[in-house]
Amino acid sequence: MNALDAELVFTPVDPAQVVEGSPTTGEAVLSDLNGTEIGVWEMTAGAMSDTEIDEVSVVIAGSATVEFLDSGQSLEVGVGDVIHFANGDRTIWRVADHIRKVYAIPVP
């Protein structure tokens, strides 16, 4: 499977999480590897808040600015960047066009 071609079903972001615009997100689970879910996630233009879980992601298309609310740091991410999120990280995703990433998360 090509992660860029994976078909995602997009839904509007919960209004409580919308910071700016009308972002949508889509996701597809690709595989389960010994209790680790591997999938594809995409967000369209806009800004949304989120509380992260333990995750490692690789950006495969587009770009975003991810603001970490608790530390005040900001991270510009684009194609090829590997990102690690810790459980409980409070973030704001700011996307000008779209971002697509492949992620790995532990399955409870």
C-alpha positions as CSV (number, residue, x, y, z in Angstrom):
1,M,0.0,0.0,0.0
2,N,1.1,3.5,-0.8
3,A,0.4,5.8,2.2
4,L,0.0,8.8,-0.1
5,D,-2.8,7.0,-2.0
6,A,-4.6,5.6,1.1
7,E,-8.2,6.7,1.0
8,L,-9.3,8.5,4.1
9,V,-12.7,9.5,5.3
10,F,-12.7,13.1,6.3
11,T,-14.8,14.5,9.1
12,P,-15.1,18.1,10.5
13,V,-13.0,18.7,13.6
14,D,-15.0,18.9,16.8
15,P,-16.0,22.6,17.2
16,A,-14.5,22.6,20.7
17,Q,-11.1,21.9,19.1
18,V,-11.3,24.4,16.2
19,V,-9.0,27.4,16.7
20,E,-9.3,28.8,13.2
21,G,-11.0,28.0,9.9
22,S,-12.9,24.8,9.2
23,P,-10.3,22.0,9.4
24,T,-11.2,18.4,8.7
25,T,-9.2,15.3,9.6
26,G,-9.1,11.8,8.0
27,E,-7.5,8.6,9.1
28,A,-6.9,5.0,7.9
29,V,-5.4,2.2,10.0
30,L,-2.9,0.3,7.8
31,S,-1.6,-2.4,10.1
32,D,-1.2,-3.7,13.6
33,L,2.4,-4.7,14.6
34,N,2.6,-6.5,17.9
35,G,0.3,-4.0,19.6
36,T,1.4,-0.9,17.7
37,E,-1.1,0.6,15.3
38,I,0.3,2.0,12.1
39,G,-1.9,4.4,10.2
40,V,-2.2,7.5,8.0
41,W,-3.7,10.8,9.3
42,E,-4.3,14.0,7.4
43,M,-5.6,17.4,8.3
44,T,-6.8,20.1,5.9
45,A,-6.4,23.9,6.2
46,G,-7.1,25.5,9.5
47,A,-6.0,25.3,13.1
48,M,-7.1,22.9,15.9
49,S,-6.1,22.0,19.4
50,D,-5.4,18.5,20.5
51,T,-4.1,16.5,23.4
52,E,-1.6,14.0,22.1
53,I,-0.9,10.4,23.0
54,D,2.4,8.6,22.8
55,E,3.1,8.7,19.0
56,V,5.9,8.7,16.5
57,S,5.0,10.2,13.1
58,V,6.7,10.8,9.7
59,V,5.3,13.6,7.6
60,I,4.8,12.4,4.0
61,A,3.0,15.4,2.4
62,G,2.3,19.0,3.2
63,S,3.4,21.0,6.3
64,A,2.2,22.5,9.5
65,T,3.3,24.4,12.6
66,V,2.7,22.5,15.8
67,E,2.6,24.6,18.9
68,F,3.3,22.9,22.2
69,L,1.2,24.8,24.7
70,D,2.8,23.7,27.9
71,S,6.4,24.5,26.8
72,G,5.7,27.4,24.6
73,Q,7.7,25.9,21.8
74,S,6.7,25.8,18.2
75,L,7.8,23.2,15.6
76,E,7.7,23.6,11.8
77,V,7.2,20.2,10.2
78,G,7.2,19.1,6.6
79,V,7.9,16.2,4.3
80,G,10.4,13.8,5.9
81,D,10.3,15.1,9.4
82,V,9.9,12.6,12.2
83,I,7.9,13.8,15.2
84,H,7.6,12.3,18.7
85,F,4.6,13.3,20.8
86,A,4.4,12.3,24.5
87,N,1.2,11.4,26.1
88,G,-0.6,14.5,27.4
89,D,1.2,17.0,25.1
90,R,-1.3,19.8,24.5
91,T,-0.8,21.2,21.0
92,I,-2.3,23.5,18.4
93,W,-1.9,22.3,14.8
94,R,-1.8,25.2,12.2
95,V,-2.1,24.0,8.6
96,A,-2.1,26.3,5.6
97,D,-3.1,23.7,3.0
98,H,-2.8,20.1,4.3
99,I,-0.5,17.7,6.2
100,R,-0.4,13.9,5.9
101,K,1.6,11.7,8.2
102,V,2.2,8.0,8.9
103,Y,1.9,7.3,12.6
104,A,2.7,4.6,15.1
105,I,0.8,4.5,18.4
106,P,0.6,1.8,21.1
107,V,-2.8,0.0,21.2
108,P,-4.2,-0.2,24.7
